[in-house]
C-alpha cells in the first residue's frame, strides 16, 4: 500500500488523500509558512521506532512561527502526541521523516502576515539517506549567497526561503557536484550547506560558523557539538570561517536532520584530507547513528519511543 496513508489536517487525522489546500491559499501564493523536519529511526534489534529530539524540533517550530507571526493553536505536548499517533497508524518498520507545517491558510490576495486565517498540518513519509552517508561527497561553493537575517531570517524555517536553497542545490547538481556550500549574504564568510550546517576539523578541533553567520540553528548541529565535547573530548569553536579555510581543513562534514552526518571529500575540486571520510567524522557519525536509534542509554531522553 502506498505510504503515507494519513495526515493531521484541520484538527484531525484523516486519509492523506483527503488533506487538500485551496489553490488560493496565502502560503502557497507567498511562501508565508514555517515547517520542521523531524526524523524517526527504526531500530531493527528492538523492533521499535524512536523519534529524535522531537520536543526540541517543535520548540524551534514555535520560534519560526513567532518570526512569521503565525500563532500555533496546539501546545508542543499535543503536537508530540499527534506525531506519535500518526506514526503508530502508519506502522513503519523503516526510518521515516515527519513534516509539521504551520501556514497562513486564508484565501485573500496580498503578501502580509496579519489578518489572515492560520492552520497547521503534519504528515510523515518513509525516508532513508538524503545524502550518501557511506562516502565522502563532492561539493562546490555556490555562486548564490545565503539570505540574510534582515531579509528572510535563515534561523526560521520559512517555506518561501527555501527557493534560495533550491537554487544553490540545483546549481551544484547541474555542475556535477553532490551539494553546495553557501557563503553569507555579504559574501565574506562560510554560512552552511544548501540545507544543512557545516563543520571543519583542523588540528583535532571542530570549527563551525556561528549563529550570526546566516545559519539555521541546527538541532543536529547542537547534537554534534555535544557529542564532540562530551564523548570525544574534542574542542569546538564557533567563529566566522573564510572560504579558503575549507580548502585547508583536515576534514569537513555536513550535518542536519536530512543530511545526518555526511563527510565531504572535496570542495571546489580541492581534495580535503585524503578525499575520503575522515577519522573524527567517522567517529561522530558512528556515535550519532547509535544515539538516534536509542542504543546509548545516556542519550535516551532524546529518543521518544513510538
C-alpha positions, -999 to +999 in steps of 0.1 A: +000+000+000+012+035-008+028+054+021+019+076+039-017+068+045-026+096+070-021+132+078-032+156+106-051+182+088-076+209+100-076+195+135-079+157+129-062+127+115-076+118+081-066+098+050-038+118+033-057+117+000-083+140+017-058+166+030-060+193+004-055+230+003-072+255-019-050+269-048-057+304-035-041+296-001-019+325+010+011+304+020+011+287-015+009+321-032+035+339-010+056+313+009+042+325+043+046+293+062+071+277+085+080+240+089+101+214+106+119+182+096+120+155+123+133+120+119+121+088+133+146+059+133+138+022+132+158+000+155+158-035+139+171-051+171+144-038+194+118-036+166+109-001+177+108+034+162+124+063+180+117+100+172+148+120+177+147+153+197+110+157+189+103+184+215+133+204+205+121+204+169+087+216+179+102+243+201+121+255+170+089+254+150+073+277+176+104+301+173+100+301+135+063+308+138+069+338+161+091+354+135+064+350+109+036+360+133+019+326+130+000+315+161+001+278+165-030+267+184-017+234+196+007+232+226+040+214+220+029+184+241-001+179+219+019+182+187+042+154+200+012+133+209-003+138+174+030+129+158+032+097+177-003+088+168+004+094+131+035+071+133+015+044+151-012+045+124+015+042+097+033+013+114+066+020+097+093-006+100+119+017+085+133+052+091+108+080+084+105+117+083+080+140+099+069+173+084+049+197+105+038+228+086+023+259+101+009+282+075-013+312+065-044+294+052-065+324+042-075+329+006-072+366+001-047+382-023-018+401-008+015+393+008+010+400+045+014+382+079-016+396+097-054+395+092-054+360+077-065+326+088-038+302+100-035+264+105-011+235+108-008+201+093+016+172+099+024+142+077+051+115+077+070+097+050+094+068+048+129+083+044+164+069+041+196+089+034+191+124+020+229+124+012+250+093+008+265+089+043+287+060+034+312+080+013+327+115+011+307+137-012+319+163-037+307+199-031+312+234-046+309+269-033+277+283-046+276+315-066+243+322-048+247+337-013+226+328+018+197+351+026+204+375+055+187+378+089+174+411+078+157+398+046+143+363+052+158+351+085+176+317+080+171+309+116+134+305+108+125+275+086+103+297+063+089+278+033+095+306+008+131+310+019+139+275+005+139+289-030+173+301-020+183+266-011+168+251-042+188+274-065+220+266-047+215+228-047+204+228-083+234+248-094+257+223-077+239+192-092+239+207-127+277+213-124+284+177-114+286+182-076+266+165-048+260+196-027+268+233-022+285+252+005+269+287+007+285+320+017+270+346+040+249+374+024+279+397+023+299+370+006+327+372+032+323+340+052+310+304+050+274+301+062+262+265+057+252+240+030+221+244+009+200+230+037+225+217+064+252+230+087+289+225+081+318+216+103+356+217+096+382+197+115+416+214+119+443+202+143+418+180+162+395+209+168+360+213+154+352+247+138+317+258+127+302+291+116+284+309+145+246+315+147+251+351+133+266+337+100+231+335+084+226+298+095+198+277+107+204+270+144+205+232+137+194+206+162+218+181+146+245+208+148+238+211+186+239+173+189+273+171+171+287+198+194+276+178+225+289+145+211+323+160+202+327+176+236+312+150+259+321+118+242+353+125+222+368+154+243+371+175+212+373+213+214+345+231+194+350+267+182+321+287+168+335+316+147+334+331+112+350+308+087+367+320+054+360+302+022+397+291+017+398+277+053+377+249+039+404+240+013+430+235+041+408+217+066+418+182+077+382+171+074+349+186+065+313+173+070+277+184+068+251+177+094+214+181+096+181+162+102+181+153+065+218+151+059+225+134+092+264+133+094+278+134+058+316+136+050+329+160+024+357+147+002+364+178-019+354+215-022+357+233-055+378+203-067+403+208-038+407+174-021+400+175+017+424+153+037+428+121+016+394+126-001+376+100+020+357+102+053+380+115+080+387+097+112+369+121+135+340+125+111+336+087+112+336+086+150+310+114+152+288+097+125+290+063+143+280+078+176+252+098+160+236+067+144+238+048+177+223+077+196+193+083+173+184+046+174+185+047+213+215+025+216+233+047+241+214+050+274+230+083+283+211+100+254+178+081+258+160+113+268+165+125+232+146+095+218+108+091+221+096+056+215+066+053+192 
